[in-house]
Amino acid sequence: QSDLRELPTCSMWRVACVIAFFGVLAALLRPASRERTDATPKKDPTSEAAKIGPEAPYPRLAAEDRRPGAPIWTSVELAKHSGLDRTRPLLLAIVGEVYDVGPGERHYGPNSGYHGMAGKDASRSFTTGNFKDDAVPGLQDLSPEQLQDVISWRSFYRKHEQYRFVGFLDGVYYNKEGHPTKALKKLEAIDDKTQKQQKVQQELRSRFKGCNSRTSQDKPESEIWCDDSYHGKGTRPVFLSANMVEISKEDSWCACLSDAQMTTALEKPDPKIKIRLAEYPECAGKQRCFRPKGAKSPLVAR
């Protein structure tokens, strides 16, 4: 009888044990489940950049040959490389050529002085210095000197030891096949002409050296003079006007010439350059003299 009385009690005890066991198990599983859920948040497109951290260098692209066949970039693709996403290389474009400028983060990275050029072709701003309104590729209405300024910047990136050419930008200067557009050909022609003009002018100013000059705000006159040790013995200030026929350019300045040099310039002229000379009346043949500020240049040929 005792066995029969204890049997129901034992069975109830076992049921209670089972229930208690599963209750404890459920309690243990619930926190673990929440912990895994918290550890795997929804995917954030910026999470990878956050893992890299603000101090990590930008990844680099391999250098490409600057010729048709190089990678072609679109403006949309280039905009993703402005430096805000550190998982992408830091890029900029100038006159349609795309460069990896990662090592120049201090110049082109976020919050840097030239960040307005990153992720786009901001060719115009390279000469105007306006990175907000002129951060565009178009160079229309700029002077030949300003155009050459932009071309000089392009040469800077081409020759830079750390920056890498990584392709062409489909748009104003290159088409989808990487071939130059009419706009680029026109720009190159203007630059060639400007370089030729500057070369002729430099040669001319080297041949006819400019006068020394000095002016003071509190004096009504400016001083001009020639130096025997630099300009040559017997030289004096002379107004020189040069019409460079071949390049359709005129220039004039105060030059230091001797009588022999003036004779040679006038009697044995260069057919490509028409020279006119005139004495300064204030100098009267002297090596040093003073001229009133704003005085007109003497135009009477010697």
C-alpha positions as CSV (number, residue, x, y, z in Angstrom):
1,Q,0.0,0.0,0.0
2,S,2.8,2.4,0.7
3,D,4.1,1.9,-2.8
4,L,0.7,2.6,-4.2
5,R,0.3,5.8,-2.2
6,E,3.8,7.1,-3.3
7,L,3.3,6.4,-7.0
8,P,1.0,9.3,-7.8
9,T,3.2,11.6,-5.7
10,C,6.3,10.5,-7.6
11,S,4.6,11.0,-10.9
12,M,3.5,14.5,-10.1
13,W,7.0,15.3,-8.8
14,R,8.5,14.1,-12.2
15,V,6.0,16.3,-14.1
16,A,6.9,19.2,-11.9
17,C,10.6,18.6,-12.5
18,V,10.1,18.5,-16.3
19,I,8.2,21.7,-16.3
20,A,10.8,23.3,-14.1
21,F,13.5,22.1,-16.3
22,F,12.0,23.6,-19.5
23,G,11.2,26.8,-17.6
24,V,14.8,27.3,-16.6
25,L,16.0,26.3,-20.2
26,A,13.7,28.9,-21.7
27,A,14.9,31.6,-19.3
28,L,18.5,30.8,-20.3
29,L,17.8,30.9,-24.0
30,R,15.9,34.2,-24.1
31,P,18.9,36.5,-23.2
32,A,21.2,34.6,-25.5
33,S,18.8,35.1,-28.4
34,R,18.6,38.9,-27.7
35,E,22.4,39.1,-27.5
36,R,22.9,37.6,-31.0
37,T,20.2,39.9,-32.4
38,D,21.9,42.9,-31.0
39,A,25.3,41.8,-32.3
40,T,24.1,41.6,-35.9
41,P,22.5,45.0,-36.7
42,K,20.9,45.8,-40.0
43,K,23.5,46.5,-42.8
44,D,24.6,50.1,-43.0
45,P,26.3,51.3,-46.2
46,T,28.7,53.4,-44.2
47,S,29.6,50.6,-41.7
48,E,32.6,49.5,-43.7
49,A,34.0,53.0,-43.8
50,A,33.5,53.2,-40.1
51,K,35.6,50.0,-39.6
52,I,38.5,51.5,-41.5
53,G,38.5,54.7,-39.4
54,P,39.4,58.3,-40.2
55,E,43.2,57.7,-40.0
56,A,43.5,54.9,-42.5
57,P,45.0,55.8,-45.9
58,Y,42.8,55.8,-49.0
59,P,43.1,52.7,-51.1
60,R,45.0,53.2,-54.4
61,L,44.3,52.4,-58.0
62,A,46.9,51.1,-60.4
63,A,48.4,53.6,-62.8
64,E,47.2,53.5,-66.4
65,D,48.8,54.5,-69.7
66,R,47.4,57.8,-70.8
67,R,46.0,56.7,-74.1
68,P,42.8,55.3,-75.7
69,G,42.0,52.1,-73.9
70,A,42.4,53.5,-70.4
71,P,39.4,53.2,-68.1
72,I,36.5,55.5,-68.8
73,W,34.8,57.2,-65.8
74,T,31.4,58.8,-65.6
75,S,30.6,61.9,-63.5
76,V,28.4,59.7,-61.3
77,E,31.1,57.2,-60.7
78,L,33.7,59.9,-60.1
79,A,31.5,61.6,-57.5
80,K,31.7,58.5,-55.3
81,H,35.5,59.2,-54.9
82,S,35.3,62.6,-53.2
83,G,37.0,61.3,-50.1
84,L,33.9,61.0,-47.9
85,D,34.0,57.2,-48.3
86,R,37.4,56.0,-47.1
87,T,36.8,52.6,-48.7
88,R,37.2,54.2,-52.1
89,P,40.3,55.9,-53.7
90,L,40.5,59.7,-53.5
91,L,40.2,61.0,-57.1
92,L,39.9,64.2,-59.1
93,A,39.8,65.1,-62.7
94,I,41.4,68.0,-64.7
95,V,40.7,68.6,-68.4
96,G,39.1,65.2,-68.5
97,E,42.0,63.3,-67.1
98,V,41.3,61.4,-63.8
99,Y,44.0,61.1,-61.1
100,D,44.3,59.1,-57.9
101,V,45.5,61.8,-55.4
102,G,45.3,59.6,-52.3
103,P,48.7,60.7,-51.0
104,G,47.5,64.3,-51.1
105,E,44.8,63.8,-48.6
106,R,45.9,66.9,-46.6
107,H,45.1,68.9,-49.7
108,Y,42.0,67.2,-51.2
109,G,40.5,65.2,-48.3
110,P,37.4,66.3,-46.4
111,N,37.8,69.7,-44.6
112,S,41.0,70.4,-46.6
113,G,41.6,73.5,-48.7
114,Y,41.1,71.9,-52.1
115,H,38.4,69.4,-51.2
116,G,36.1,71.2,-53.6
117,M,38.1,69.7,-56.5
118,A,37.8,66.0,-55.3
119,G,35.3,63.7,-57.0
120,K,34.8,65.9,-60.0
121,D,36.4,67.8,-62.9
122,A,36.8,71.3,-61.5
123,S,39.2,72.5,-64.2
124,R,37.8,76.1,-64.2
125,S,38.5,76.6,-60.5
126,F,42.2,75.8,-61.0
127,T,42.7,79.3,-62.4
128,T,39.9,81.2,-60.7
129,G,40.4,79.8,-57.3
130,N,36.6,79.7,-56.8
131,F,36.0,76.1,-55.6
132,K,32.3,76.7,-55.1
133,D,30.9,78.3,-58.2
134,D,33.7,77.4,-60.7
135,A,34.1,73.7,-59.7
136,V,33.1,72.8,-63.3
137,P,35.0,71.5,-66.3
138,G,34.1,74.3,-68.8
139,L,36.8,76.9,-69.6
140,Q,34.8,79.1,-71.9
141,D,35.3,82.9,-71.7
142,L,38.8,82.5,-70.0
143,S,41.8,84.4,-71.3
144,P,44.7,82.5,-73.1
145,E,46.8,83.1,-70.0
146,Q,44.1,81.5,-67.8
147,L,43.8,78.6,-70.1
148,Q,47.5,78.0,-70.0
149,D,47.3,78.2,-66.2
150,V,44.9,75.2,-66.2
151,I,47.1,73.4,-68.7
152,S,50.1,74.0,-66.4
153,W,48.1,72.3,-63.5
154,R,47.4,69.4,-65.8
155,S,51.1,69.1,-66.4
156,F,51.7,69.1,-62.6
157,Y,49.5,66.0,-62.1
158,R,51.0,64.3,-65.1
159,K,54.5,64.7,-63.7
160,H,53.7,64.1,-60.0
161,E,55.7,61.3,-58.5
162,Q,52.8,60.0,-56.3
163,Y,49.6,60.9,-58.1
164,R,48.5,58.4,-60.7
165,F,46.6,58.7,-64.0
166,V,43.7,56.2,-63.8
167,G,41.5,57.0,-66.8
168,F,39.5,59.5,-68.8
169,L,36.3,61.2,-67.8
170,D,33.5,60.9,-70.3
171,G,32.2,64.4,-71.0
172,V,33.5,67.7,-72.2
173,Y,37.1,66.6,-73.2
174,Y,36.9,62.9,-73.9
175,N,34.2,60.6,-75.4
176,K,33.2,57.2,-74.2
177,E,36.0,55.6,-76.2
178,G,38.6,57.9,-74.6
179,H,39.2,60.0,-77.7
180,P,39.7,63.8,-77.5
181,T,36.6,65.9,-78.2
182,K,36.6,69.1,-80.3
183,A,36.7,71.1,-77.1
184,L,40.0,69.5,-76.1
185,K,41.5,70.0,-79.5
186,K,40.6,73.7,-79.5
187,L,42.1,74.1,-76.0
188,E,45.3,72.4,-77.0
189,A,45.6,74.6,-80.1
190,I,45.2,77.8,-78.0
191,D,47.8,76.5,-75.5
192,D,50.2,75.7,-78.4
193,K,49.8,79.3,-79.7
194,T,50.2,80.8,-76.2
195,Q,53.4,78.8,-75.5
196,K,54.9,79.9,-78.9
197,Q,54.1,83.5,-78.0
198,Q,55.7,83.3,-74.7
199,K,58.8,81.6,-76.1
200,V,59.2,84.5,-78.7
201,Q,58.6,87.1,-76.0
202,Q,61.1,85.5,-73.6
203,E,63.8,85.4,-76.3
204,L,63.1,89.0,-77.2
205,R,63.3,90.2,-73.6
206,S,66.5,88.2,-73.1
207,R,67.9,89.9,-76.2
208,F,66.7,93.4,-75.1
209,K,67.0,93.4,-71.3
210,G,64.5,95.5,-69.4
211,C,65.5,98.6,-67.4
212,N,65.8,98.8,-63.7
213,S,63.1,100.8,-62.1
214,R,62.1,102.2,-58.7
215,T,59.0,104.1,-57.6
216,S,57.9,105.5,-54.3
217,Q,54.3,106.3,-53.2
218,D,55.2,109.7,-51.9
219,K,57.1,110.9,-55.0
220,P,55.5,112.0,-58.3
221,E,58.3,110.5,-60.4
222,S,59.7,107.0,-61.1
223,E,63.4,106.3,-61.5
224,I,64.7,104.2,-64.4
225,W,68.3,103.3,-65.1
226,C,70.7,100.8,-66.7
227,D,73.6,99.0,-65.1
228,D,76.9,98.5,-67.0
229,S,77.5,95.2,-65.1
230,Y,74.2,93.7,-66.1
231,H,72.9,95.4,-69.2
232,G,76.3,96.2,-70.8
233,K,78.6,99.1,-70.9
234,G,77.2,102.2,-72.6
235,T,73.6,101.2,-72.4
236,R,70.8,103.7,-71.6
237,P,67.0,103.5,-71.1
238,V,65.1,103.3,-74.4
239,F,61.4,102.7,-75.2
240,L,61.1,99.5,-77.3
241,S,58.0,98.4,-79.1
242,A,58.0,94.9,-80.8
243,N,55.3,93.6,-83.2
244,M,55.8,89.8,-83.4
245,V,54.2,89.2,-86.8
246,E,54.3,85.4,-86.7
247,I,52.4,85.1,-83.5
248,S,50.2,88.3,-83.9
249,K,51.4,89.7,-80.6
250,E,52.6,93.2,-79.7
251,D,54.7,94.1,-76.6
252,S,56.6,97.1,-75.3
253,W,58.9,97.9,-72.4
254,C,61.8,100.0,-71.2
255,A,65.0,98.3,-72.6
256,C,68.6,99.1,-71.9
257,L,70.5,99.4,-75.3
258,S,73.8,100.8,-76.5
259,D,74.1,102.8,-79.7
260,A,75.4,99.7,-81.5
261,Q,72.5,97.6,-80.4
262,M,70.0,100.2,-81.5
263,T,71.6,100.4,-84.9
264,T,71.6,96.7,-85.4
265,A,68.0,96.4,-84.3
266,L,66.9,99.0,-86.8
267,E,69.2,98.3,-89.7
268,K,69.2,94.5,-89.6
269,P,65.6,93.7,-88.6
270,D,64.2,90.3,-88.0
271,P,61.4,89.8,-90.7
272,K,59.2,88.1,-88.1
273,I,59.6,91.0,-85.6
274,K,59.1,94.7,-86.3
275,I,61.1,96.8,-83.8
276,R,60.4,100.5,-83.0
277,L,62.7,102.4,-80.7
278,A,62.3,105.8,-79.0
279,E,64.4,107.9,-76.6
280,Y,62.8,108.9,-73.3
281,P,62.9,112.8,-73.4
282,E,63.5,112.9,-69.6
283,C,66.7,110.8,-70.0
284,A,68.3,112.8,-72.9
285,G,70.9,110.0,-73.5
286,K,71.7,109.6,-69.8
287,Q,72.0,106.2,-68.1
288,R,69.7,107.2,-65.2
289,C,66.7,109.5,-65.2
290,F,63.3,110.3,-63.6
291,R,59.9,110.1,-65.4
292,P,56.6,111.5,-64.2
293,K,54.2,108.7,-63.0
294,G,51.6,108.0,-65.7
295,A,53.7,109.6,-68.4
296,K,52.8,108.3,-71.9
297,S,55.4,106.1,-73.7
298,P,57.3,107.9,-76.4
299,L,56.1,106.6,-79.7
300,V,58.3,108.6,-82.1
301,A,60.7,106.2,-83.8
302,R,64.4,107.0,-83.4
